[in-house]
Amino acid sequence: MATFIGGVAASHTPTIGFAFDRDKRADPAWTAVFEAFDPVREYLDKEKPDVAILIHNDHVTSFFLDHYSAFTLGVGEEWRVADEGAGARDLPAIQGDPELAAHIGRSVMAEDFDLSFYQGRPLDHGVFSPLSMMVPHDADGWPLKLIPLQVGVLQFPTPTARRCYQLGAALRRAVESYPEDVRVAIIATGGLSHQVHGERSGFNNPEWDERFLDLFVNDPEAIAELTQAELAELGGAEGSEIVMWLVMRGALSAGIDVLHQAYTLPSMTGIATAVYQNHNAPFEQAIKRHQARAELQTAGAEGLDGTYAYTIERSVKAFRLNQFLHALIQPEKRAAFLADEETEFATAGLTEEERDLVRRRDWQGLIHYGVIFFMLEKLGAVIGVSNLHIYAAMRGETLEQFQATRNAQVLYSVAGKDSGALDWDTKGEAPTTS
């Protein structure tokens, strides 16, 4: 089983990354920040986790207001550094762990948390400012894998402190029920007190920061009871992102050991770092019970003939190809594809297997590979193939054979106003080589 080694917390201000990149350790204004992170780095180097689940919020860099989720789990294979306005920091990408992420997704969703999932997006200072301080790295990469969990704390209503605390407990059960032998740390970022907007910009409350750190250890229920407005009053509007610390706290036992805790206020944000360790281990019976609950919803689905549940694993495998086909909703991409498929394949970095599946319009093969059906109908609309032709091809039938099983003999697709004449051959075989 996976081993949950403990919890780490750190603020995630851009000043941390600025100081690290410019080697400000000897500057008296920054020395305390570096010293606060030293014990965290030493702890992680000693414990050597294989994976870090890092609780963060995006600063409207990779997640915009057109779709803003409460809890969004990163399931991708790799995480790059985001460009926040003046070029990305000179840090290597860090590898993800899609297998553990998929397990966490199933486990947490089984406990009635409605997660979103993401991949292929870069991560901003909410992740990389503390990570660069606490984990040694070089041009070849990082010594651990990363699963980011983004919490939407910038646009109200945000997840409540109570819900974040509950999510942490679900995360711990997810980790401890993972059947592989990996060591996992949960890292929380954010805060402490600060506000960066409006006439209250520059607000800090060191007294609240000190009380928060004490309650966090000794009475987290008191923090979980606070409302969003109360958190903003005590710690500033942006300082209310400390609810992300509660996710990590919920993953810990009621009693914890404080291995390290430091606080400094250099400029705009109260910067804290901490390392916490559990008092007790889980019961084996509880782990087995939770494993059964996590698998309940999809148990038996793999046995349905000709059915391919669209899992996170399939999504990650075929992400590049799905992304390529999804881009056909853009008129310029459609035109480029119709003019020169091979150049577009190369530009998208598709593998030879992926290119061959699209070249041959192998609808059945594309599904088997991991393409979601709704990308197939987009491709069909672009090249003038109806949905019914695709359905027939996936069953290995001619169009006439498939139509004989339908109540109405009709053809249709999602093609819109730019499609022109749809010259479907209703008498020929479905356009497939599968």
Long-range contacts (C-beta under 8 A, 24 or more apart in sequence): 1-176, 1-177, 1-178, 1-179, 1-181, 1-287, 2-100, 2-175, 2-176, 2-177, 2-178, 2-179, 2-180, 2-181, 2-182, 2-183, 2-184, 3-181, 3-182, 3-183, 3-184, 4-172, 4-175, 4-176, 4-184, 4-185, 4-186, 4-251, 4-278, 5-47, 5-49, 5-183, 5-184, 5-185, 5-277, 6-47, 6-185, 6-186, 6-252, 6-259, 6-275, 6-276, 6-277, 6-278, 7-185, 7-186, 7-187, 7-188, 7-248, 7-249, 7-251, 7-252, 7-256, 7-275, 7-276, 7-277, 8-40, 8-43, 8-44, 8-134, 8-185, 8-186, 8-187, 8-188, 8-248, 8-273, 8-274, 8-275, 8-276, 9-187, 9-188, 9-189, 9-245, 9-248, 9-272, 9-273, 9-274, 9-275, 9-276, 10-37, 10-40, 10-130, 10-133, 10-134, 10-187, 10-188, 10-189, 10-272, 10-273, 10-274, 11-130, 11-189, 11-190, 11-191, 11-192, 11-269, 11-270, 11-271, 11-272, 11-273, 12-56, 12-125, 12-126, 12-127, 12-129, 12-130, 12-189, 12-190, 13-125, 13-129, 13-194, 13-268, 13-269, 13-271, 14-84, 14-125, 14-129, 15-129, 15-266, 15-267, 15-268, 15-269, 15-271, 16-125, 16-129, 16-130, 16-132, 16-133, 16-271, 17-89, 17-125, 17-128, 17-129, 17-132, 20-129, 20-132, 20-133, 21-89, 21-90, 21-132, 29-266, 30-266, 32-262, 32-264, 32-266, 33-264, 33-266, 33-271, 34-133, 35-262, 36-262, 36-263, 36-264, 36-271, 36-272, 36-273, 37-130, 37-133, 37-134, 37-273, 39-259, 39-260, 39-262, 39-273, 39-275, 40-133, 40-134, 40-260, 40-273, 40-274, 40-275, 41-133, 41-134, 41-135, 41-136, 43-259, 43-260, 43-275, 44-134, 44-135, 44-144, 44-185, 45-136, 47-183, 47-185, 48-143, 48-144, 48-183, 49-144, 49-183, 49-184, 49-185, 50-144, 50-145, 50-182, 50-183, 50-184, 51-97, 51-100, 51-144, 51-145, 51-146, 51-147, 51-182, 51-183, 51-184, 51-185, 52-131, 52-135, 52-144, 52-145, 52-146, 52-147, 52-184, 52-185, 52-186, 52-187, 53-104, 53-147, 53-148, 53-149, 53-171, 53-175, 53-184, 53-185, 53-186, 53-187, 54-127, 54-131, 54-146, 54-147, 54-148, 54-149, 54-187, 54-189, 55-149, 55-151, 55-186, 55-187, 55-188, 55-189, 55-190, 55-244, 55-245, 55-247, 55-248, 56-123, 56-126, 56-127, 56-148, 56-149, 56-150, 56-151, 56-189, 56-190, 56-244, 57-126, 57-150, 57-151, 57-152, 57-153, 57-154, 57-189, 57-190, 57-241, 57-244, 58-123, 58-124, 58-126, 58-150, 59-84, 59-124, 59-125, 59-126, 59-154, 60-154, 61-122, 61-124, 62-121, 62-122, 62-123, 62-124, 63-121, 63-150, 63-152, 65-155, 68-152, 68-154, 68-155, 69-116, 69-150, 69-152, 70-114, 70-116, 70-151, 70-152, 70-158, 70-159, 71-113, 71-114, 71-115, 71-116, 71-149, 71-150, 71-151, 71-152, 71-159, 71-167, 72-115, 72-116, 72-117, 72-118, 72-149, 72-150, 72-151, 72-152, 73-101, 73-104, 73-105, 73-108, 73-115, 73-116, 73-117, 73-118, 73-147, 73-148, 73-149, 73-150, 74-101, 74-117, 74-118, 74-119, 74-121, 74-123, 74-146, 74-147, 74-148, 74-149, 74-150, 75-101, 75-102, 75-105, 75-117, 75-118, 75-119, 75-147, 75-312, 75-315, 75-316, 76-118, 76-119, 76-120, 76-121, 76-316, 76-319, 77-119, 77-316, 77-319, 79-122, 79-123, 79-127, 79-146, 79-148, 80-122, 80-123, 81-122, 81-123, 81-124, 81-128, 82-121, 82-122, 82-123, 82-124, 83-122, 84-124, 84-125, 88-122, 89-128, 89-132, 91-128, 91-132, 91-137, 92-137, 92-138, 92-139, 92-140, 92-141, 92-142, 93-141, 94-131, 94-137, 94-141, 94-142, 94-144, 94-145, 94-146, 95-141, 95-142, 95-145, 95-146, 96-145, 96-146, 96-147, 97-145, 97-146, 97-147, 97-182, 98-312, 98-313, 98-316, 99-180, 99-313, 100-145, 100-147, 100-178, 100-180, 100-182, 100-184, 101-147, 101-312, 102-311, 102-312, 102-313, 102-316, 103-174, 103-177, 103-178, 103-294, 104-147, 104-171, 104-174, 104-175, 104-178, 105-312, 106-294, 106-295, 106-297, 106-298, 107-170, 107-173, 107-174, 107-177, 107-290, 107-294, 108-167, 108-170, 108-171, 108-174, 109-297, 110-293, 110-294, 110-296, 110-297, 111-170, 111-173, 111-293, 113-167, 113-170, 117-312, 117-315, 118-150, 119-315, 119-316, 119-319, 120-319, 120-323, 123-148, 126-150, 126-189, 126-190, 127-189, 130-187, 130-189, 131-187, 134-187, 134-273, 149-247, 151-241, 151-243, 151-244, 151-247, 153-190, 153-240, 153-241, 153-243, 153-244, 154-238, 156-228, 157-228, 158-228, 158-240, 158-243, 159-243, 160-227, 160-228, 160-243, 161-223, 161-224, 161-225, 161-226, 161-227, 161-228, 161-231, 161-243, 161-246, 162-224, 162-225, 164-224, 164-243, 164-244, 164-246, 164-247, 164-250, 165-220, 165-223, 165-224, 165-246, 165-247, 165-249, 165-250, 166-250, 167-247, 167-250, 168-246, 168-247, 168-248, 168-249, 168-250, 168-251, 168-252, 169-250, 169-251, 170-250, 171-247, 171-250, 171-251, 172-250, 172-251, 172-252, 172-282, 173-282, 173-286, 173-287, 173-290, 174-294, 175-251, 176-282, 176-287, 176-290, 177-287, 177-290, 177-291, 177-294, 179-291, 186-247, 186-248, 186-251, 187-248, 188-244, 188-245, 188-246, 188-247, 188-248, 188-249, 189-244, 190-241, 190-242, 190-243, 190-244, 190-245, 191-235, 191-239, 191-241, 191-242, 191-244, 191-245, 191-269, 191-270, 191-272, 192-235, 192-239, 192-242, 192-263, 192-269, 192-270, 192-271, 192-272, 193-234, 193-235, 193-236, 193-239, 193-269, 193-270, 194-235, 194-236, 194-238, 194-239, 194-268, 194-269, 194-270, 195-236, 195-237, 195-238, 195-239, 196-238, 196-268, 197-237, 197-238, 198-237, 200-236, 200-237, 202-268, 203-236, 203-239, 204-236, 204-265, 204-268, 204-269, 204-270, 205-234, 205-235, 205-236, 205-239, 205-270, 206-263, 206-265, 206-270, 208-234, 208-235, 209-235, 209-263, 209-265, 209-270, 209-272, 210-263, 212-242, 213-261, 213-263, 213-272, 213-274, 216-245, 216-249, 216-274, 217-256, 217-258, 217-276, 220-246, 220-249, 220-250, 239-269, 239-270, 248-276, 249-276, 252-276, 252-278, 253-278, 253-279, 253-280, 254-279, 255-279, 255-280, 306-395, 308-367, 308-368, 310-372, 314-370, 315-370, 315-372, 317-369, 317-370, 318-369, 318-370, 318-371, 318-372, 320-348, 320-349, 320-350, 320-354, 321-350, 321-354, 321-357, 321-358, 321-366, 321-369, 321-370, 321-371, 321-375, 322-370, 322-371, 322-372, 322-375, 323-348, 324-348, 324-350, 324-354, 324-358, 325-358, 325-371, 325-375, 325-376, 325-378, 325-379, 326-375, 326-378, 328-378, 328-379, 328-381, 328-382, 329-378, 331-418, 334-382, 334-418, 337-382, 338-382, 338-383, 360-433, 360-434, 361-385, 361-393, 361-431, 361-432, 361-433, 362-432, 362-433, 362-434, 363-390, 363-393, 363-394, 363-432, 363-434, 364-393, 364-394, 364-396, 364-432, 364-434, 365-434, 367-394, 377-413, 377-414, 378-414, 380-413, 380-414, 381-413, 381-414, 381-415, 381-416, 381-419, 384-415, 384-419, 384-422, 384-423, 384-424, 385-413, 385-424, 385-431, 386-411, 386-412, 386-413, 386-422, 386-424, 387-411, 387-412, 387-413, 387-414, 388-412, 389-424, 389-430, 389-431, 389-432, 390-430, 392-430, 392-432, 393-430, 393-431, 393-432, 393-434, 394-434, 396-434, 397-430, 398-428, 398-429, 398-430, 399-426, 399-428, 399-429, 399-430, 400-427, 402-430
